[in-house]
Amino acid sequence: MNYWLFKSEPDEYSLDDLKREPGHTGRWDGIRNYQARNFLRDAVQEGDGVLFYHSACKVPAIVGTASVARGAYPDPAQFDPESKYFDPKATAEQPRWYCVDIRWQSAFAQPVPLKDIKQNPALEEMVLVKQGRLSIQPVTAREWQLIEQLGETG
């Protein structure tokens, strides 16, 4: 089992939005960064853990957890000319973009703000700290455990 951090702007798609989905499961789509796409396509697998991160908001923070309910499959938005994620170079035979389905697991009792993560010496090697703009990023098992503890205890 691997662990990941997925970023979303809460006004676009929040942890609460995921929880409201049928079966608490939603498609994680619209990824248009090649490094993030490669993680989704090549490494993210069903059953993996996901830290749900709210970005581009007043207090960016990890707010809860999810799990990968379905591994990578071609993002249907790339084929839809009406979608903002349409890609005219993508074909069914050679898709360029991928998505996964994730399932809500928990909301933290206390969000774990980015500022606290950056100030925690045990988390200084997190990809979130080193390569903050990446929307899909790996998390170590130890980082996962620490973040879960911080989220439960505040």
Residue, then its C-alpha position, 0 to 999 in steps of 0.5 A: m500500500n502506498y500513500w498520497l497527498f491529493k490537492s484540491e481547491p475547496d471551492e472547486y471540490s472539497l472533502d465534504d463534496l467527496k463525502r456527499e457523493p454516492g457511496h462517498t466515492g468520486r472521480w479525481d479528474g482534471i489533472r493536467n500536469y505530466q508529473a502528477r499524471n504519471f503518478l496517477r497512471d503508473a503508481v497510484q493503485e486501488g487501496d492506497g491511502v490519500l491525504f486530502y489537502h485543501s489548497a488555494c484557500k485562506v488556510p491551506a491544510i490537510v483536512g482528512t483522508a480517503s482511499v483509492a477506490r479505482g486505479a487509473y483510467p483515461d480521464p473522459a473529460q479529455f475527449d469532451p469538446e465542451s469540457k475545460y479539460f478537453d485535449p484535442k491531441a488525446t484519442a481513445e487509442q492514445p489517451r494523454w490524461y488519467c483519473v482515479d476514483i477515491r472514497w471518503q474515509s475521514a475528516f480530521a478533528q483538526p485540519v493540519p495547516l501547511k504552516d504547521i507542517k513546514q514548522n515540524p522537523a519530522l515533516e521537513e522532507m515531505v514533497l509538500v514542503k519541497q515541491g509544494r505546487l504538485s497536485i498529486q504527490p507521494v507521502t511516506a508511511r511515517e509522514w502519513q502516521l504523523i499527519e493522522q496524529l496531528g489531525e486527530t489531536g490538533 
